[in-house]
Amino acid sequence: MASYDYPFNERVRTLLRLEDLFTKIFHYLEGDHELNHHCALISIFQVLDVIDRAELKNDLLQELDRQKIVMENLRGNPAIAEQILDEVVSEIEQTTHALRTTPGKIGQVLRDNEWLMGIKQRAVIPGGVCEFDVPSYHYWLGLSSERRKQDLESWLVYLTPLYDSLRIILHILRGSGVPTQLVAQQGTFQQMLGGAKPAQMLRITVADDLPCFPEVSANKYAINIRFNALEGILKPRQCERDVVFELTLCNL
């Protein structure tokens, strides 16, 4: 099943963007070619850009503390497996401690690295990290893959508390809702929203063999979903068939 997440607020939007960047970092890090490691470093720079625009540390700490309280209140519930609950609470405590003991802003050590910041400044220019622009970077890319991986992993250490925090929060957020099977008539669907606690994110799940994808327009009052297909020169066109999908409204 293919799934699509749509955030309702800026905080969740930022967490989803960071999750996407970390997914790319870990993927490129597994490769051995210098271009894999170049892409991994560029993605690290993009993480720094995202967290520069949003002060996440306090928000993440507050949310982790709140989730710990929620989990602790589940103790004694016969429907809850105590061992799994203990593991979740322990993971939250460890992640909170690592984030809280991180001095200053997340990733500040990387920002203080003049060599890395020099590459970062050049990287925003199209073709700006050619060998004649940054020969030291060209030399680094020519080192062994083991050395490059070691360096990348040492830089990622300073971002690990951030990744662990957003991974826990998004996991809880995605698991908070109950999926409902619906049908988009002729590829369109609309639902009014209500309730005292508005959703923070919606998830749309469709079959892997469905030849179309959802485009979402939503706010705290209503959801509008239109399923489009890609045809010809990859120009989107509205799907004219009924589409079966699952919709999940998520809230922390």
C-alpha positions in Angstrom: 0.0 0.0 0.0 1.3 3.5 -0.9 0.7 6.2 1.7 0.7 10.0 1.5 1.0 12.3 4.5 -0.5 15.8 4.5 0.4 18.1 7.5 -2.1 20.6 8.9 0.4 22.9 10.7 4.0 24.2 10.2 5.5 22.1 13.0 4.4 18.8 11.5 5.4 20.1 8.0 8.9 20.7 9.3 9.1 17.3 10.9 8.1 15.6 7.7 10.6 17.6 5.7 13.4 16.6 8.1 12.3 12.9 8.0 12.6 13.0 4.3 16.1 14.5 4.4 17.3 12.0 7.0 15.9 9.1 4.8 18.0 10.4 1.9 21.1 10.9 4.2 21.0 7.3 5.4 20.4 6.0 1.9 23.3 7.8 0.3 25.5 7.0 3.3 25.2 3.3 2.5 26.8 3.8 -0.9 30.5 3.8 -1.6 30.7 6.1 -4.6 31.9 9.7 -3.9 28.7 11.0 -5.5 26.6 9.1 -2.9 28.6 10.8 -0.1 28.3 14.2 -1.9 24.5 13.8 -1.9 24.6 12.8 1.8 26.5 15.9 2.8 24.2 18.2 0.7 21.3 16.6 2.6 23.0 17.3 5.9 23.4 21.0 4.8 19.6 21.1 4.0 18.8 19.7 7.5 20.8 22.6 9.0 18.9 25.1 6.8 15.5 23.7 7.9 16.3 23.8 11.6 17.8 27.3 11.3 14.4 28.5 10.2 12.6 26.7 13.0 13.7 26.5 16.6 12.8 22.9 17.2 14.7 21.9 20.3 12.2 23.3 22.9 9.2 22.1 20.9 10.6 18.6 20.6 11.4 18.5 24.3 8.0 19.6 25.3 6.3 17.1 23.0 8.5 14.2 24.3 7.7 15.2 27.9 4.0 15.3 27.1 4.1 11.9 25.4 5.9 10.4 28.3 3.1 11.5 30.7 0.5 10.1 28.3 2.4 6.8 28.2 2.7 6.6 32.0 -1.0 7.2 32.4 -1.6 4.0 30.4 0.0 1.8 33.1 -2.5 -0.6 34.6 -4.6 -0.7 31.5 -5.3 -4.4 30.7 -5.3 -3.6 27.0 -1.7 -2.4 27.2 1.4 -4.7 27.1 3.5 -3.5 30.0 6.8 -4.7 28.5 6.2 -2.7 25.2 5.1 0.3 27.2 8.3 0.1 29.3 10.4 0.0 26.1 8.6 3.0 24.6 8.9 5.1 27.8 12.6 4.1 28.1 13.2 5.2 24.4 11.5 8.5 25.1 13.6 9.1 28.3 16.9 8.3 26.5 16.0 10.5 23.5 14.9 13.4 25.8 18.1 13.2 27.8 20.3 13.2 24.6 18.4 16.2 23.3 18.3 18.1 26.6 22.1 17.7 27.1 22.9 18.9 23.6 24.6 22.3 24.2 23.2 25.2 22.3 21.3 24.9 19.0 21.1 21.5 17.4 24.0 21.0 15.0 25.9 24.1 16.2 29.2 22.2 16.1 28.7 21.7 12.4 28.0 25.4 11.9 31.2 26.2 13.7 33.2 24.1 11.3 34.6 26.6 8.8 35.5 24.0 6.2 32.0 22.5 6.2 30.3 26.0 6.1 32.6 27.0 3.2 31.4 24.0 1.2 27.8 24.8 2.2 28.0 28.3 0.9 29.3 27.1 -2.4 26.8 24.3 -2.6 23.9 26.7 -3.1 25.5 27.9 -6.3 24.7 25.7 -9.4 27.9 23.8 -10.0 29.5 25.7 -7.2 31.5 22.8 -5.7 33.6 22.0 -8.8 37.2 21.0 -8.1 38.5 24.4 -9.2 36.1 26.1 -6.7 36.8 24.0 -3.7 39.9 21.8 -4.2 39.9 20.7 -0.6 36.4 19.2 -1.1 37.5 17.5 -4.3 40.4 16.0 -2.3 38.1 14.8 0.4 35.8 13.1 -2.2 38.9 11.3 -3.5 39.6 9.7 -0.1 38.6 6.2 0.6 34.9 5.4 1.0 35.6 4.2 4.5 37.2 7.6 5.5 34.3 9.5 4.0 31.8 7.4 5.8 33.6 7.8 9.0 33.6 11.6 8.6 29.9 11.7 7.6 28.9 9.5 10.6 31.0 11.7 13.0 29.0 14.8 11.7 25.7 13.0 11.9 26.3 12.4 15.6 25.4 16.0 16.3 22.0 15.6 14.5 21.1 12.1 15.9 19.1 13.5 18.9 17.0 15.5 16.4 16.4 12.5 14.2 15.5 10.2 17.2 13.1 12.8 18.5 11.2 13.4 15.3 11.1 9.6 14.6 9.4 8.9 17.9 6.9 11.8 17.5 6.0 11.0 13.9 5.6 7.3 14.8 3.1 8.2 17.6 1.3 10.7 15.4 0.9 8.2 12.5 -0.4 5.6 14.9 -2.9 7.9 16.6 -5.7 7.7 14.1 -8.1 5.0 12.9 -8.2 4.4 9.1 -11.5 4.6 7.4 -12.2 3.1 4.0 -13.8 5.6 1.6 -14.5 6.1 -2.1 -13.6 9.2 -4.2 -16.4 9.4 -6.7 -14.9 10.1 -10.2 -11.6 10.8 -8.4 -12.8 13.5 -6.0 -13.7 13.5 -2.3 -14.7 16.1 0.2 -15.2 15.8 3.9 -16.1 18.5 6.5 -14.1 18.5 9.7 -15.3 19.1 13.2 -14.6 18.3 16.8 -12.9 20.1 19.6 -9.4 18.8 18.8 -8.5 19.5 15.1 -6.3 17.0 13.2 -2.6 17.7 12.8 -2.1 15.4 9.8 -4.0 13.2 7.5 -2.8 10.0 5.9 -4.1 8.6 2.6 -3.4 5.0 1.8 -4.1 3.5 -1.6 -3.3 0.2 -3.4 0.1 -0.1 -5.0 -1.4 -0.8 -8.4 -3.6 2.3 -8.4 -2.5 4.4 -11.5 -3.1 7.7 -9.8 -2.1 9.8 -6.8 -3.9 12.2 -4.4 -3.6 15.9 -4.3 -4.9 17.4 -1.0 -6.3 20.8 -0.2 -7.3 21.0 3.5 -7.7 23.2 6.5 -9.2 22.8 9.9 -12.7 23.0 8.4 -12.7 20.7 5.4 -10.6 18.2 3.3 -10.7 18.2 -0.5 -8.9 15.3 -2.2 -8.5 15.0 -6.0 -6.9 11.9 -7.5 -4.8 12.6 -10.6 -3.0 10.4 -13.1 0.2 11.0 -15.1 -0.1 10.5 -18.8 1.9 11.3 -21.9 4.6 13.9 -21.0 3.8 13.4 -17.3 1.0 16.0 -17.3 -1.4 15.5 -14.4 -5.0 14.7 -15.4 -7.9 14.1 -13.1 -8.7 10.4 -12.6 -12.2 9.7 -13.9 -12.8 6.5 -12.1 -14.0 5.8 -8.6 -11.0 5.4 -6.3 -11.1 3.3 -3.1 -8.7 4.6 -0.4 -8.1 4.8 3.3 -8.2 8.1 5.2 -6.6 8.5 8.7 -6.9 11.7 10.7 -3.9 11.9 13.1 -3.5 13.9 16.3 -1.0 13.9 19.1 
